[in-house]
Amino acid sequence: MEFTDSQVFAGYVYPSVVLYGHIQGDENEGIKIAINYNTYEVEHVGGPKWLIHQE
């Protein structure tokens, strides 16, 4: 996993940071993770189906 970009939203809009990246060694396999920076809860994970496990 290699993160290449991020987006931080202002707390009054939505307290979230989104990390963008890809599988190390395969830039075509994109990953996106959204984290609430108040609660540290992972709110969304996007990427290849073989990597993402629903819980």
N, CA, C and O of each residue as an XYZ file, in Angstrom:
220
protein
N       0.846     -1.155      0.000
C       0.000      0.000      0.000
C       0.899      1.228      0.000
O       1.780      1.366      0.848
N       0.671      2.105     -0.946
C       1.408      3.362     -1.003
C       0.404      4.495     -1.191
O      -0.330      4.532     -2.178
N       0.383      5.421     -0.227
C      -0.520      6.565     -0.318
C       0.160      7.660     -1.121
O       1.330      7.973     -0.904
N      -0.591      8.239     -2.053
C      -0.028      9.237     -2.955
C      -0.693     10.600     -2.849
O      -0.154     11.584     -3.356
N      -1.861     10.683     -2.196
C      -2.565     11.956     -2.085
C      -3.527     11.891     -0.910
O      -3.833     10.810     -0.406
N      -3.996     13.043     -0.480
C      -4.974     13.097      0.607
C      -5.853     14.319      0.430
O      -5.497     15.270     -0.266
N      -7.008     14.274      1.075
C      -7.936     15.391      1.061
C      -8.495     15.525      2.469
O      -9.046     14.569      3.015
N      -8.354     16.714      3.061
C      -8.850     16.964      4.413
C     -10.008     17.945      4.315
O      -9.872     19.028      3.747
N     -11.139     17.557      4.870
C     -12.312     18.429      4.878
C     -12.342     19.225      6.173
O     -11.935     18.724      7.222
N     -12.815     20.449      6.107
C     -12.956     21.277      7.305
C     -13.998     20.663      8.228
O     -14.993     20.105      7.765
N     -13.774     20.765      9.526
C     -14.659     20.149     10.508
C     -16.097     20.606     10.417
O     -17.009     19.826     10.693
N     -16.324     21.859     10.035
C     -17.702     22.349      9.931
C     -18.414     21.800      8.693
O     -19.644     21.820      8.631
N     -17.665     21.317      7.719
C     -18.253     20.693      6.535
C     -18.481     19.208      6.818
O     -19.608     18.716      6.769
N     -17.385     18.508      7.115
C     -17.441     17.092      7.460
C     -16.085     16.700      8.018
O     -15.079     16.873      7.330
N     -16.016     16.184      9.230
C     -14.717     15.894      9.857
C     -14.074     14.623      9.292
O     -14.074     13.574      9.935
N     -13.536     14.737      8.098
C     -13.029     13.549      7.425
C     -11.741     13.853      6.676
O     -11.532     14.957      6.174
N     -10.887     12.842      6.617
C      -9.702     12.874      5.766
C      -9.779     11.655      4.854
O     -10.102     10.553      5.296
N      -9.481     11.868      3.584
C      -9.510     10.781      2.608
C      -8.086     10.563      2.108
O      -7.424     11.499      1.659
N      -7.629      9.330      2.191
C      -6.303      8.964      1.711
C      -6.456      8.210      0.400
O      -7.275      7.298      0.289
N      -5.663      8.594     -0.590
C      -5.688      7.964     -1.910
C      -4.347      7.303     -2.155
O      -3.307      7.835     -1.769
N      -4.368      6.154     -2.789
C      -3.121      5.476     -3.092
C      -3.348      4.298     -4.011
O      -4.351      4.218     -4.720
N      -2.393      3.387     -3.983
C      -2.476      2.197     -4.831
C      -1.676      1.071     -4.190
O      -0.892      1.282     -3.264
N      -1.898     -0.124     -4.709
C      -1.145     -1.287     -4.271
C       0.294     -1.082     -4.707
O       0.558     -0.763     -5.866
N       1.215     -1.262     -3.789
C       2.624     -1.059     -4.119
C       3.050     -2.010     -5.229
O       2.873     -3.224     -5.127
N       3.610     -1.444     -6.282
C       4.025     -2.238     -7.423
C       2.972     -2.347     -8.517
O       3.257     -2.868     -9.595
N       1.752     -1.860     -8.256
C       0.683     -1.905     -9.263
C      -0.144     -0.634     -9.164
O      -1.131     -0.591     -8.430
N       0.244      0.390     -9.889
C      -0.428      1.691     -9.812
C      -1.845      1.667    -10.375
O      -2.590      2.629    -10.181
N      -2.239      0.606    -11.062
C      -3.598      0.498    -11.593
C      -4.600      0.014    -10.551
O      -5.806      0.109    -10.776
N      -4.134     -0.498     -9.427
C      -5.015     -0.986     -8.354
C      -5.161      0.106     -7.295
O      -4.456      0.106     -6.285
N      -6.091      1.041     -7.544
C      -6.289      2.183     -6.658
C      -6.981      1.822     -5.358
O      -7.776      0.883     -5.300
N      -6.666      2.585     -4.308
C      -7.248      2.418     -2.979
C      -7.689      3.783     -2.479
O      -7.025      4.788     -2.732
N      -8.827      3.821     -1.758
C      -9.302      5.048     -1.138
C      -9.822      4.710      0.251
O     -10.617      3.783      0.408
N      -9.379      5.459      1.266
C      -9.819      5.238      2.641
C     -10.266      6.569      3.230
O      -9.513      7.542      3.209
N     -11.495      6.617      3.757
C     -12.021      7.812      4.415
C     -12.078      7.552      5.917
O     -12.634      6.547      6.359
N     -11.497      8.465      6.699
C     -11.430      8.328      8.154
C     -11.996      9.584      8.806
O     -11.638     10.701      8.431
N     -12.879      9.398      9.781
C     -13.396     10.515     10.572
C     -12.314     10.901     11.566
O     -11.938     10.088     12.411
N     -11.802     12.132     11.482
C     -10.692     12.498     12.352
C     -11.115     12.924     13.748
O     -10.255     13.245     14.568
N     -12.407     12.939     14.046
C     -12.859     13.148     15.426
C     -12.947     11.825     16.186
O     -12.580     11.742     17.358
N     -13.439     10.796     15.498
C     -13.659      9.505     16.151
C     -12.623      8.455     15.752
O     -12.555      7.388     16.363
N     -11.811      8.753     14.725
C     -10.819      7.815     14.168
C     -11.470      6.579     13.569
O     -10.810      5.556     13.385
N     -12.754      6.665     13.263
C     -13.479      5.553     12.659
C     -13.271      5.552     11.146
O     -13.359      6.596     10.500
N     -12.996      4.378     10.590
C     -12.909      4.233      9.142
C     -14.335      4.245      8.617
O     -15.147      3.401      8.996
N     -14.641      5.199      7.745
C     -16.003      5.354      7.248
C     -16.215      4.734      5.874
O     -17.333      4.352      5.530
N     -15.157      4.634      5.094
C     -15.284      4.065      3.759
C     -13.931      3.526      3.310
O     -12.887      4.127      3.566
N     -13.972      2.388      2.639
C     -12.770      1.824      2.022
C     -13.151      1.403      0.614
O     -14.138      0.696      0.411
N     -12.366      1.841     -0.351
C     -12.609      1.464     -1.734
C     -11.335      0.927     -2.355
O     -10.237      1.405     -2.069
N     -11.493     -0.057     -3.194
C     -10.343     -0.650     -3.858
C     -10.750     -1.928     -4.556
O     -11.941     -2.199     -4.710
N      -9.779     -2.714     -4.979
C     -10.092     -3.956     -5.676
C     -10.856     -4.931     -4.776
O     -10.565     -5.057     -3.586
N     -11.827     -5.610     -5.361
C     -12.679     -6.524     -4.577
C     -11.881     -7.631     -3.903
O     -12.255     -8.083     -2.820
N     -10.797     -8.074     -4.514
C     -10.016     -9.153     -3.924
C      -9.297     -8.702     -2.652
O      -8.846     -9.538     -1.869
N      -9.186     -7.393     -2.440
C      -8.484     -6.871     -1.268
C      -9.441     -6.448     -0.160
O      -9.099     -6.551      1.018
N     -10.625     -5.978     -0.512
C     -11.572     -5.422      0.453
C     -12.435     -6.538      1.035
O     -13.059     -7.297      0.293
N     -12.470     -6.635      2.350
C     -13.296     -7.616      3.043
C     -14.365     -6.872      3.835
O     -14.038     -6.045      4.686
N     -15.621     -7.152      3.571
C     -16.721     -6.530      4.300
C     -16.847     -7.145      5.678
O     -16.844     -8.368      5.819
N     -16.959     -6.303      6.699
C     -17.167     -6.816      8.068
C     -18.300     -6.098      8.724
O     -18.630     -6.385      9.875
